[in-house]
Amino acid sequence: MEERQKVAVVTGASSGIGSETVRALVGAGYVVYGGARRMDRLNELSSETGMIPRLLDVTISDSVKRFVETLPDTVDLLVNNAGGALGLDPISEMDEEAWLSMYQSNAMGTVRMVQSIFSRLKHSGQGHVVNIGSVAAIETYVGGAGYTMAKHALRALTETLRIEWLGMPIRITEIDPGLVETEFSLVRFKGDATRAKGVYAGMTPLTAKDVADAVLWAVTRPPHVNVDSILLRPLDQARVDRIHRRGG
Ligand SMILES: NC(=O)c1ccc[n+]([C@@H]2O[C@H](COP(=O)([O-])OP(=O)(O)OC[C@H]3O[C@@H](n4cnc5c(N)ncnc54)[C@H](OP(=O)(O)O)[C@@H]3O)[C@@H](O)[C@H]2O)c1
């Protein structure tokens, strides 16, 4: 009998780590459904890779529902990558709207996706959920609380799923990268390209492909092996806020 082609879903596929993860998974033979809010970007990636592009805003329940309705009955892999940071405000100057939005995309968005795709993952008999966390899921830094609180919540979610799903054929992995040069800082600083560039000044950050490689490694282990988490940082970063910069 011909082997069924595996199905993967990647959220936040329109940029950075999500786009590279799509490339890696298509290269490994998956049929990939990629979701995000910017359809033009998804369509470009679709032309390049064959990914199936779908509109998705993980902060809106109806959008998640509509996205999931278009998926096949079986999904083998869900990569929860959609998210990011907004601003760098200390707690005393919290921007409530921005902080709630970070919780909505990074934490609640992942819960919505997991809840909606759960039956399809179970149906596959060898499901796998990969959450893109961050060093911000483990460490804290000045001005980072809005983001670190959301990513710490994501880590709690990952760990809870591992207990709740014990005995089920669904693996659960968290990938926690340090600094990766993507559009992350551009979004964080509301399009201020100079400030965004400064985040990576004088150091060598990870690339989106470095993170996609880690995702691919985790999902291609034998089915009885659960990679709980991978923490990967640039050599130039010892802690979330301890970075070695050269020159300048
Ligand atoms: N770059 C880093 O240094 C770094 C480090 C650790 C962890 N991470 C995490 O890695 C993930 C990917 O970030 P990135 O570095 O690749 O940044 P990026 O280039 O800004 O990509 C973020 C992606 O998330 C999508 N997204 C954001 N909000 C969304 C929403 N409400 N619904 C659906 N999609 C949404 C964006 O698509 P649309 O705008 O088109 O919707 C985009 O595709 C994030 O979870 C981030 O927190 C990044």
The ligand as an SDF file (V2000), in Angstrom:
LIG
                    3D

 48 52  0  0  0  0  0  0  0  0999 V2000
   13.3690   36.4290   16.3590 N   0  0  0  0  0  0  0  0  0  0  0  0
   13.7050   36.0930   17.5850 C   0  0  0  0  0  0  0  0  0  0  0  0
   14.7130   36.5860   18.1230 O   0  0  0  0  0  0  0  0  0  0  0  0
   12.8880   35.0770   18.3400 C   0  0  0  0  0  0  0  0  0  0  0  0
   13.4920   34.4590   19.4440 C   0  0  0  0  0  0  0  0  0  0  0  0
   12.7610   33.5240   20.1750 C   0  0  0  0  0  0  0  0  0  0  0  0
   11.4640   33.2100   19.8020 C   0  0  0  0  0  0  0  0  0  0  0  0
   10.8960   33.8280   18.7140 N   0  0  0  0  0  0  0  0  0  0  0  0
    9.5130   33.4690   18.3820 C   0  0  0  0  0  0  0  0  0  0  0  0
    9.5030   32.9000   17.1030 O   0  0  0  0  0  0  0  0  0  0  0  0
    8.2060   33.0480   16.5170 C   0  0  0  0  0  0  0  0  0  0  0  0
    8.3630   33.5860   15.1060 C   0  0  0  0  0  0  0  0  0  0  0  0
    8.9390   34.8720   15.1490 O   0  0  0  0  0  0  0  0  0  0  0  0
    9.9800   35.4160   14.0570 P   0  0  0  0  0  0  0  0  0  0  0  0
   11.2510   35.6840   14.7650 O   0  0  0  0  0  0  0  0  0  0  0  0
    9.9890   34.5520   12.8610 O   0  0  0  0  0  0  0  0  0  0  0  0
    9.3230   36.8540   13.7670 O   0  0  0  0  0  0  0  0  0  0  0  0
    8.5640   37.4410   12.4770 P   0  0  0  0  0  0  0  0  0  0  0  0
    9.4830   37.4130   11.2980 O   0  0  0  0  0  0  0  0  0  0  0  0
    8.0310   38.7500   12.9210 O   0  0  0  0  0  0  0  0  0  0  0  0
    7.3740   36.4030   12.2390 O   0  0  0  0  0  0  0  0  0  0  0  0
    6.2320   36.3560   13.0780 C   0  0  0  0  0  0  0  0  0  0  0  0
    5.1590   35.5550   12.3600 C   0  0  0  0  0  0  0  0  0  0  0  0
    4.0240   35.4320   13.2410 O   0  0  0  0  0  0  0  0  0  0  0  0
    2.8710   35.7850   12.5110 C   0  0  0  0  0  0  0  0  0  0  0  0
    1.8430   36.2930   13.4060 N   0  0  0  0  0  0  0  0  0  0  0  0
    1.9510   37.2680   14.3300 C   0  0  0  0  0  0  0  0  0  0  0  0
    0.7630   37.4780   14.9330 N   0  0  0  0  0  0  0  0  0  0  0  0
   -0.1060   36.6010   14.3540 C   0  0  0  0  0  0  0  0  0  0  0  0
   -1.4860   36.3420   14.5230 C   0  0  0  0  0  0  0  0  0  0  0  0
   -2.2240   37.0360   15.4000 N   0  0  0  0  0  0  0  0  0  0  0  0
   -2.0680   35.3730   13.7840 N   0  0  0  0  0  0  0  0  0  0  0  0
   -1.3280   34.6760   12.8830 C   0  0  0  0  0  0  0  0  0  0  0  0
   -0.0270   34.8870   12.6630 N   0  0  0  0  0  0  0  0  0  0  0  0
    0.5730   35.8440   13.3930 C   0  0  0  0  0  0  0  0  0  0  0  0
    3.3420   36.8180   11.5010 C   0  0  0  0  0  0  0  0  0  0  0  0
    2.4590   36.8330   10.3670 O   0  0  0  0  0  0  0  0  0  0  0  0
    1.3880   37.9730    9.9870 P   0  0  0  0  0  0  0  0  0  0  0  0
    1.9050   39.2800   10.5360 O   0  0  0  0  0  0  0  0  0  0  0  0
    1.3460   37.9090    8.4930 O   0  0  0  0  0  0  0  0  0  0  0  0
    0.1290   37.5060   10.6260 O   0  0  0  0  0  0  0  0  0  0  0  0
    4.6820   36.2360   11.0960 C   0  0  0  0  0  0  0  0  0  0  0  0
    4.5080   35.2550   10.0900 O   0  0  0  0  0  0  0  0  0  0  0  0
    7.4330   33.9690   17.4650 C   0  0  0  0  0  0  0  0  0  0  0  0
    6.5840   33.1800   18.2770 O   0  0  0  0  0  0  0  0  0  0  0  0
    8.5370   34.6160   18.3060 C   0  0  0  0  0  0  0  0  0  0  0  0
    8.0480   35.0040   19.5650 O   0  0  0  0  0  0  0  0  0  0  0  0
   11.5950   34.7450   17.9790 C   0  0  0  0  0  0  0  0  0  0  0  0
  1  2  1  0
  2  3  2  0
  2  4  1  0
  4  5  1  0
  4 48  2  0
  5  6  2  0
  6  7  1  0
  7  8  2  0
  8  9  1  0
  8 48  1  0
  9 10  1  0
  9 46  1  0
 10 11  1  0
 11 12  1  0
 11 44  1  0
 12 13  1  0
 13 14  1  0
 14 15  2  0
 14 16  1  0
 14 17  1  0
 17 18  1  0
 18 19  2  0
 18 20  1  0
 18 21  1  0
 21 22  1  0
 22 23  1  0
 23 24  1  0
 23 42  1  0
 24 25  1  0
 25 26  1  0
 25 36  1  0
 26 27  1  0
 26 35  1  0
 27 28  2  0
 28 29  1  0
 29 30  1  0
 29 35  2  0
 30 31  1  0
 30 32  2  0
 32 33  1  0
 33 34  2  0
 34 35  1  0
 36 37  1  0
 36 42  1  0
 37 38  1  0
 38 39  2  0
 38 40  1  0
 38 41  1  0
 42 43  1  0
 44 45  1  0
 44 46  1  0
 46 47  1  0
M  CHG  2   8   1  16  -1
M  END
$$$$
